[in-house]
Amino acid sequence: MTLLPFLTGADVPDLDAYLAAGGGQGLERARRLGPEQTAKEVSLSRLRGRGGAGFPTGTKWASVRNAVGSRRYAVCNAAEGEPATFKDRTLMRLNPYQGIEGLVIAALAVGADEAYLATKARFTRERGRLLRALAEMEAAGMLDGLAVSVVAGPDEYLYGEEKALLEVIEGHEPLPRVLPPYQHGLFATGPQLGWESHPPASAPGAGPEPNPTLVNNFETLSNVPHVLARGPEWFREMGTDRSPGTLVCTVVGDVAGPGVFEVEMGTPMSELLEVAGGPLPGRRFKAAFSGVANPVIGPDRFATPLTYEDMRAAGSGLGAGGFVLYDDTACMVDVAAVLSGFLSVESCGQCPPCKRDSGDITAALQRLSAGRGEEHSAGGSDEADIDVIGARLRTVTDANRCYLGTQEQLLVSSVLELYPEDFADHLAGLCRLPPRSHVVPKVDDIVDGRVVYDPRQARKRPDWTYADEEPAGE
């Protein structure tokens, strides 16, 4: 399989190098076409969002452009935090110009005169590249009066959820709102639908203003200049009919050559894993997780093409193209406890069933992992913790504002279904696999084929403080 350096090519050191390689042509064509035809070109390309849901980008743009409201905003979601994913940060490091150009085109298409690049404060290297690229592009006249601000937000997982992202841009905690951004956008003066009670910002005109807001992630926007410069037909030549283009994938975990790879959509997952070096010497793959947003993928489904529809048909999902692999030395009870623990900690608590039930599920998994399942029933059944997990999985999604509770439900239930023998061993008090430590695969960096995971995540508590740090103000 040939890797495609379409988005993840060589490092682009400055704007001159970007323009010399053809950068800026997409924006020039968008200005010639005008907003309506620009949005139509993106729709014709069939580009789909690369943030996880795979929603058609052109349709999303149209929903914002056609929504009621006199003011609109465009936002780039560069707050990457999905475990096993490092593609947006890679793109920002190598070529921030293409994502910014895509944001400027998107703002033009939806009629926004203000835009935001929302990333994390701890992404210092990436933020530095974005700020420098913005300054260069503004000096060159490429922004054409569009006000673009870089927001440095918190490290919470929910910051990457588009409704919570807007709250952070407005200066609040990353707590998801009820309505989607195209209905209740940035600085909206309609009813307060966030979690915190704070006054709405002022907006032009009298009466409530919804301020429809477009949110696309960095990879999605990085595709847009190429679509405009080369045409939608060219873009559809790659990938499949329903999932065209390329996909920037991250592969970490029990693989010989972890890293970030760009492949044509429709490439079998097994070929991607071969590019990542395959399993470690003498081992066999046992499981793969597409971040923590979808059901586990067993080896019998590794031949599935990397498209949204094929991965869904295989019983999982493509997510953000980030995969963590586990080999035959991994106990899936232990893995489930770690991944469930991540979701439990990162749950914001706005929806009590999500926070409470994911915490109970995690606690039960941790007891099973430690070989000490609780005996809650009158009969002293060793399966009491399994009963707790099953009961909480049925209610963890109740009244959820975001997808996190559903992630918990899908991920844990799939592990229970696909690896019952691991759970049976723990219920019997004996795991046949050697002891092994697992960490949350939240990627901090990938250097020369070596993955560095976020060392702070293991110390994070359910209230979003850290065990080794004093709370703010103390």
C-alpha positions as CSV (number, residue, x, y, z in Angstrom):
1,M,0.0,0.0,0.0
2,T,1.3,3.5,-0.9
3,L,1.0,6.1,1.7
4,L,-0.5,9.4,0.5
5,P,1.3,12.6,1.5
6,F,-1.7,14.7,0.5
7,L,-2.2,16.4,3.9
8,T,0.7,14.9,5.9
9,G,3.5,15.8,3.5
10,A,6.8,17.4,4.4
11,D,7.0,20.2,6.9
12,V,6.0,23.6,5.5
13,P,8.3,26.1,7.2
14,D,6.6,29.4,6.2
15,L,4.0,31.0,4.1
16,D,6.3,31.5,1.1
17,A,6.9,27.7,0.9
18,Y,3.1,27.1,1.2
19,L,2.3,29.5,-1.6
20,A,5.1,28.1,-3.8
21,A,3.6,24.6,-3.4
22,G,0.1,25.9,-4.5
23,G,-1.3,27.1,-1.3
24,G,-3.8,30.0,-1.5
25,Q,-5.3,28.8,-4.8
26,G,-8.3,27.4,-3.1
27,L,-9.1,30.7,-1.4
28,E,-8.6,32.6,-4.6
29,R,-11.0,30.4,-6.4
30,A,-13.5,30.6,-3.5
31,R,-13.5,34.4,-3.8
32,R,-14.1,34.2,-7.5
33,L,-17.0,31.7,-7.1
34,G,-18.7,33.5,-4.2
35,P,-20.2,32.0,-1.0
36,E,-23.1,30.0,-2.5
37,Q,-21.0,28.3,-5.3
38,T,-18.1,27.7,-2.9
39,A,-20.4,25.8,-0.5
40,K,-21.8,23.9,-3.5
41,E,-18.3,22.8,-4.6
42,V,-17.7,21.4,-1.1
43,S,-21.0,19.6,-1.2
44,L,-20.2,18.1,-4.6
45,S,-16.9,16.8,-3.3
46,R,-18.8,14.7,-0.7
47,L,-16.2,15.6,1.9
48,R,-17.3,14.3,5.3
49,G,-16.2,15.6,8.7
50,R,-13.1,14.0,10.0
51,G,-13.9,14.5,13.7
52,G,-15.8,11.3,14.2
53,A,-19.4,11.5,13.1
54,G,-18.6,11.7,9.4
55,F,-21.3,14.3,8.7
56,P,-21.3,15.7,5.2
57,T,-19.4,19.0,5.3
58,G,-21.4,20.8,2.7
59,T,-24.6,20.0,4.4
60,K,-23.2,21.3,7.7
61,W,-22.2,24.5,5.9
62,A,-25.6,24.9,4.4
63,S,-27.4,24.5,7.7
64,V,-25.4,27.4,9.1
65,R,-25.7,29.6,6.0
66,N,-29.5,29.0,5.9
67,A,-30.2,29.3,9.6
68,V,-32.0,32.3,11.0
69,G,-29.8,35.0,12.4
70,S,-28.1,38.2,11.3
71,R,-24.6,37.2,12.6
72,R,-22.5,34.1,11.9
73,Y,-19.3,32.6,13.2
74,A,-16.9,30.0,11.9
75,V,-14.8,27.8,14.3
76,C,-12.0,25.4,13.8
77,N,-12.0,22.6,16.5
78,A,-8.3,22.0,17.1
79,A,-8.8,20.7,20.7
80,E,-7.9,17.1,19.9
81,G,-8.3,14.9,22.9
82,E,-9.7,11.5,21.7
83,P,-7.5,8.7,23.1
84,A,-5.3,7.1,20.4
85,T,-5.5,10.2,18.2
86,F,-2.7,12.5,17.1
87,K,-3.6,13.5,13.6
88,D,-4.8,17.1,14.0
89,R,-1.7,18.0,16.1
90,T,0.4,16.4,13.4
91,L,-1.3,18.5,10.7
92,M,-0.9,21.7,12.8
93,R,2.8,21.0,13.3
94,L,3.5,20.2,9.6
95,N,1.3,22.6,7.7
96,P,-0.9,25.0,9.7
97,Y,-1.6,27.1,6.6
98,Q,-3.9,24.6,4.9
99,G,-6.2,24.4,7.9
100,I,-6.3,28.2,8.3
101,E,-7.0,28.6,4.6
102,G,-9.8,26.1,5.0
103,L,-11.3,28.1,7.9
104,V,-11.2,31.4,5.9
105,I,-13.0,29.6,3.0
106,A,-15.6,28.2,5.4
107,A,-16.2,31.7,6.9
108,L,-16.7,33.1,3.4
109,A,-19.1,30.3,2.5
110,V,-21.3,30.7,5.6
111,G,-21.2,34.5,5.7
112,A,-19.1,34.8,8.9
113,D,-17.0,37.9,9.6
114,E,-15.3,36.4,12.7
115,A,-13.6,33.1,13.2
116,Y,-11.9,31.2,16.0
117,L,-9.2,28.5,16.2
118,A,-9.8,26.7,19.4
119,T,-6.9,24.5,20.7
120,K,-5.5,23.5,24.1
121,A,-3.2,25.7,26.2
122,R,-0.9,22.7,26.6
123,F,-0.4,22.4,22.9
124,T,2.3,25.0,23.0
125,R,4.1,23.9,19.9
126,E,1.0,23.7,17.8
127,R,-0.4,27.0,19.1
128,G,2.9,28.7,18.2
129,R,2.7,27.5,14.7
130,L,-0.9,28.6,14.3
131,L,-0.2,32.1,15.6
132,R,2.8,32.5,13.4
133,A,0.9,31.3,10.3
134,L,-2.0,33.6,11.1
135,A,0.3,36.6,11.4
136,E,2.0,35.7,8.0
137,M,-1.4,35.2,6.3
138,E,-2.8,38.4,7.7
139,A,0.3,40.4,6.6
140,A,-0.1,38.9,3.1
141,G,-3.8,40.0,2.9
142,M,-5.1,36.4,2.8
143,L,-7.6,37.0,5.7
144,D,-9.3,39.8,3.8
145,G,-10.6,41.5,6.9
146,L,-11.7,38.3,8.6
147,A,-11.0,38.5,12.4
148,V,-9.4,35.2,13.4
149,S,-8.6,34.5,17.1
150,V,-6.7,31.6,18.6
151,V,-8.3,30.3,21.9
152,A,-6.2,28.3,24.3
153,G,-8.5,26.2,26.3
154,P,-8.4,23.5,29.1
155,D,-7.3,19.9,28.7
156,E,-10.7,18.3,29.4
157,Y,-11.9,15.7,26.9
158,L,-15.3,17.5,26.6
159,Y,-13.6,20.6,25.3
160,G,-13.5,18.8,21.9
161,E,-17.3,18.4,21.9
162,E,-18.6,21.2,19.7
163,K,-21.2,22.6,22.0
164,A,-18.8,22.7,24.9
165,L,-16.2,24.2,22.6
166,L,-18.4,27.3,22.2
167,E,-18.7,27.6,26.0
168,V,-14.9,27.7,26.3
169,I,-14.6,30.3,23.5
170,E,-17.0,32.5,25.5
171,G,-14.8,32.1,28.6
172,H,-16.7,29.3,30.5
173,E,-16.1,25.7,31.5
174,P,-16.3,23.0,28.8
175,L,-19.9,21.9,29.6
176,P,-22.0,20.9,26.6
177,R,-25.1,23.0,25.8
178,V,-28.4,21.5,24.7
179,L,-28.8,22.9,21.2
180,P,-26.3,22.4,18.3
181,P,-24.2,25.4,17.2
182,Y,-26.3,26.2,14.1
183,Q,-29.2,26.8,16.4
184,H,-27.5,28.3,19.4
185,G,-24.1,29.7,18.4
186,L,-21.4,31.9,19.8
187,F,-22.5,34.8,22.0
188,A,-26.1,34.0,21.3
189,T,-28.6,36.3,23.0
190,G,-31.4,33.7,23.1
191,P,-32.3,31.7,26.2
192,Q,-29.3,30.5,28.2
193,L,-28.9,26.9,27.4
194,G,-25.5,26.2,28.9
195,W,-24.9,24.9,32.4
196,E,-23.4,28.0,34.0
197,S,-25.7,30.9,34.7
198,H,-24.1,33.9,32.9
199,P,-25.5,36.8,31.0
200,P,-25.6,36.6,27.2
201,A,-23.2,38.7,25.3
202,S,-24.4,41.7,23.3
203,A,-25.2,41.3,19.6
204,P,-26.3,43.7,16.9
205,G,-30.0,44.3,16.5
206,A,-32.9,44.0,18.9
207,G,-34.3,40.8,20.3
208,P,-32.7,37.4,20.7
209,E,-30.0,36.4,18.2
210,P,-29.1,32.7,17.7
211,N,-25.8,33.6,15.9
212,P,-25.5,30.3,13.8
213,T,-22.0,28.9,14.2
214,L,-20.1,26.5,12.0
215,V,-17.7,24.1,13.7
216,N,-15.3,21.9,11.7
217,N,-12.2,20.1,12.9
218,F,-8.7,20.8,11.6
219,E,-8.4,17.8,9.3
220,T,-11.7,18.6,7.7
221,L,-10.7,22.2,7.0
222,S,-7.3,21.1,5.7
223,N,-9.1,19.3,2.9
224,V,-11.1,22.3,1.8
225,P,-8.4,24.3,0.0
226,H,-7.5,21.3,-2.1
227,V,-11.2,20.7,-3.0
228,L,-11.5,24.3,-4.2
229,A,-8.2,24.5,-6.0
230,R,-8.5,21.1,-7.8
231,G,-12.3,20.6,-8.0
232,P,-14.7,18.2,-6.4
233,E,-14.3,15.6,-9.2
234,W,-10.6,15.4,-8.4
235,F,-11.3,14.8,-4.7
236,R,-13.9,12.1,-5.5
237,E,-11.2,10.2,-7.5
238,M,-9.7,9.1,-4.1
239,G,-11.5,6.9,-1.6
240,T,-15.0,5.5,-2.2
241,D,-18.2,6.9,-3.6
242,R,-19.7,7.6,-0.2
243,S,-16.4,8.2,1.7
244,P,-14.1,10.0,-0.8
245,G,-10.7,11.5,-0.1
246,T,-8.0,10.4,2.3
247,L,-7.9,9.8,6.0
248,V,-5.2,10.7,8.5
249,C,-4.9,7.8,10.9
250,T,-3.1,7.3,14.2
251,V,-2.1,3.8,15.3
252,V,-0.7,3.2,18.8
253,G,-0.6,0.5,21.4
254,D,0.7,-3.0,20.8
255,V,2.2,-2.3,17.3
256,A,5.7,-2.5,16.1
257,G,5.7,0.9,14.4
258,P,3.2,3.3,15.9
259,G,2.6,6.7,14.2
260,V,0.4,8.9,12.0
261,F,-0.3,7.7,8.5
262,E,-2.4,9.1,5.6
263,V,-4.3,6.5,3.6
264,E,-6.9,6.5,0.9
265,M,-10.4,6.0,2.4
266,G,-11.6,2.5,1.7
267,T,-8.1,1.0,2.6
268,P,-8.6,-2.2,4.6
269,M,-7.8,-1.7,8.3
270,S,-5.5,-4.7,8.0
271,E,-3.3,-2.8,5.5
272,L,-3.1,0.2,7.8
273,L,-1.9,-2.1,10.6
274,E,0.7,-3.6,8.3
275,V,2.0,-0.1,7.6
276,A,2.2,0.4,11.4
277,G,4.5,-2.6,11.6
278,G,2.0,-5.2,12.6
279,P,2.0,-6.9,16.0
280,L,5.0,-7.0,18.3
281,P,7.3,-10.0,17.6
282,G,5.8,-13.3,18.7
283,R,2.4,-11.7,19.5
284,R,-1.1,-11.7,17.8
285,F,-3.6,-8.9,17.8
286,K,-6.5,-9.4,20.1
287,A,-8.5,-6.2,19.9
288,A,-8.6,-2.7,18.4
289,F,-10.5,0.4,19.7
290,S,-11.4,3.3,17.5
291,G,-10.6,5.9,20.2
292,V,-13.2,5.4,23.0
293,A,-16.2,6.3,21.0
294,N,-17.1,3.0,19.4
295,P,-17.5,-0.7,20.1
296,V,-14.3,-2.8,20.2
297,I,-13.1,-4.4,16.9
298,G,-12.0,-8.0,16.9
299,P,-9.3,-9.4,14.6
300,D,-12.0,-11.1,12.4
301,R,-13.1,-7.6,11.3
302,F,-9.6,-6.1,10.6
303,A,-10.2,-6.5,6.9
304,T,-13.0,-3.9,7.1
305,P,-12.5,-1.0,4.7
306,L,-11.8,2.3,6.4
307,T,-15.0,4.1,5.6
308,Y,-17.8,5.4,7.8
309,E,-20.4,3.0,6.3
310,D,-18.2,-0.1,6.3
311,M,-17.0,0.4,9.8
312,R,-20.6,0.9,11.0
313,A,-21.7,-2.2,9.1
314,A,-18.9,-4.1,10.9
315,G,-20.4,-3.2,14.3
316,S,-18.1,-0.3,15.2
317,G,-17.2,3.1,13.8
318,L,-14.4,5.0,12.1
319,G,-14.3,7.7,14.7
320,A,-11.4,10.2,14.3
321,G,-9.2,7.6,12.6
322,G,-7.3,6.8,15.8
323,F,-6.7,3.2,16.7
324,V,-5.2,1.6,19.8
325,L,-4.3,-2.0,19.4
326,Y,-4.0,-4.7,22.1
327,D,-2.3,-8.1,21.6
328,D,-2.8,-11.5,23.2
329,T,-1.0,-10.5,26.4
330,A,-3.8,-8.0,27.2
331,C,-6.7,-8.9,29.6
332,M,-9.8,-7.2,28.3
333,V,-11.2,-6.8,31.8
334,D,-8.2,-4.6,32.7
335,V,-8.5,-2.7,29.4
336,A,-12.2,-2.1,29.9
337,A,-11.5,-0.8,33.4
338,V,-8.9,1.7,32.2
339,L,-11.0,3.0,29.2
340,S,-14.2,3.2,31.3
341,G,-12.2,5.0,33.9
342,F,-11.2,7.7,31.4
343,L,-14.8,8.3,30.3
344,S,-16.0,8.3,33.9
345,V,-13.4,10.9,35.0
346,E,-14.1,13.1,31.9
347,S,-17.9,13.1,32.3
348,C,-18.9,16.6,33.3
349,G,-21.8,15.7,35.6
350,Q,-24.4,17.8,34.0
351,C,-26.4,14.7,33.3
352,P,-26.3,12.7,36.6
353,P,-26.9,9.3,35.1
354,C,-23.8,9.7,32.9
355,K,-21.5,10.6,35.8
356,R,-23.0,8.3,38.4
357,D,-23.4,5.2,36.2
358,S,-20.1,5.5,34.4
359,G,-18.5,5.7,37.9
360,D,-20.3,2.6,39.1
361,I,-19.4,0.7,35.9
362,T,-15.7,1.7,36.3
363,A,-15.7,0.7,40.0
364,A,-17.2,-2.7,39.2
365,L,-14.7,-3.3,36.4
366,Q,-11.8,-2.3,38.7
367,R,-13.0,-4.8,41.3
368,L,-13.2,-7.5,38.7
369,S,-9.8,-6.5,37.4
370,A,-8.4,-6.8,40.9
371,G,-10.1,-10.2,41.3
372,R,-12.4,-9.1,44.1
373,G,-15.9,-8.9,42.7
374,E,-18.4,-7.7,45.2
375,E,-21.1,-10.1,46.6
376,H,-24.1,-7.7,46.8
377,S,-26.9,-10.2,46.3
378,A,-28.6,-12.2,49.0
379,G,-27.2,-15.4,47.6
380,G,-23.7,-14.1,47.5
381,S,-23.3,-14.4,43.7
382,D,-19.9,-13.8,42.3
383,E,-21.6,-12.2,39.3
384,A,-23.0,-9.3,41.3
385,D,-20.6,-6.8,39.7
386,I,-21.6,-8.0,36.2
387,D,-25.2,-7.3,37.2
388,V,-24.2,-3.8,38.4
389,I,-22.4,-3.2,35.1
390,G,-25.4,-4.4,33.1
391,A,-27.9,-2.3,35.0
392,R,-25.9,0.8,34.7
393,L,-25.2,0.4,31.0
394,R,-29.0,0.5,30.5
395,T,-29.3,3.9,32.2
396,V,-26.0,5.7,31.6
397,T,-27.4,7.5,28.5
398,D,-30.5,8.9,30.2
399,A,-31.0,12.6,29.4
400,N,-27.5,13.0,27.9
401,R,-26.5,16.3,26.4
402,C,-23.5,14.8,24.5
403,Y,-22.3,11.5,23.3
404,L,-20.1,10.5,26.2
405,G,-22.7,8.3,28.0
406,T,-23.3,6.5,24.7
407,Q,-19.6,5.9,24.3
408,E,-19.5,4.3,27.7
409,Q,-22.4,2.1,26.8
410,L,-21.1,1.0,23.4
411,L,-17.5,0.4,24.5
412,V,-18.1,-1.6,27.7
413,S,-21.0,-3.7,26.4
414,S,-19.0,-4.6,23.3
415,V,-16.0,-5.8,25.4
416,L,-18.4,-7.9,27.6
417,E,-19.9,-9.5,24.5
418,L,-16.7,-10.1,22.6
419,Y,-14.4,-11.3,25.4
420,P,-16.6,-13.3,27.8
421,E,-13.8,-15.7,28.6
422,D,-11.7,-12.9,30.2
423,F,-14.5,-12.0,32.4
424,A,-15.2,-15.6,33.3
425,D,-11.6,-16.0,34.4
426,H,-11.8,-13.0,36.7
427,L,-15.1,-14.1,38.1
428,A,-13.4,-17.4,38.9
429,G,-10.6,-15.4,40.6
430,L,-7.9,-16.5,38.2
431,C,-6.7,-14.5,35.1
432,R,-4.6,-16.7,32.9
433,L,-2.7,-13.8,31.4
434,P,0.4,-12.4,33.0
435,P,0.0,-9.2,35.0
436,R,0.3,-6.1,32.9
437,S,-0.1,-2.4,33.4
438,H,-2.3,-0.4,31.1
439,V,-2.6,3.3,30.7
440,V,-5.2,5.5,29.0
441,P,-3.8,5.9,25.4
442,K,-4.1,9.6,25.4
443,V,-1.2,10.6,23.1
444,D,1.0,13.4,24.3
445,D,3.6,13.0,21.5
446,I,5.0,10.6,18.9
447,V,8.7,10.9,18.5
448,D,10.8,8.6,16.2
449,G,8.2,5.8,16.4
450,R,7.9,6.1,20.2
451,V,4.5,7.1,21.7
452,V,4.4,9.3,24.8
453,Y,1.1,9.1,26.7
454,D,-0.2,11.9,28.9
455,P,1.4,11.2,32.3
456,R,-1.2,13.3,34.2
457,Q,-4.3,11.5,33.0
458,A,-3.8,8.6,35.6
459,R,-3.8,11.2,38.4
460,K,-7.0,13.0,37.2
461,R,-9.9,12.9,39.6
462,P,-13.7,12.9,38.7
463,D,-13.9,16.6,39.7
464,W,-11.2,17.4,37.1
465,T,-8.5,18.2,39.6
466,Y,-5.3,16.2,39.9
467,A,-4.2,14.0,42.9
468,D,-0.8,15.7,43.1
469,E,-1.9,19.3,42.7
470,E,-3.6,21.8,45.0
471,P,-7.0,23.1,43.8
472,A,-6.9,26.6,42.4
473,G,-7.1,29.3,45.1
474,E,-5.6,27.2,47.9
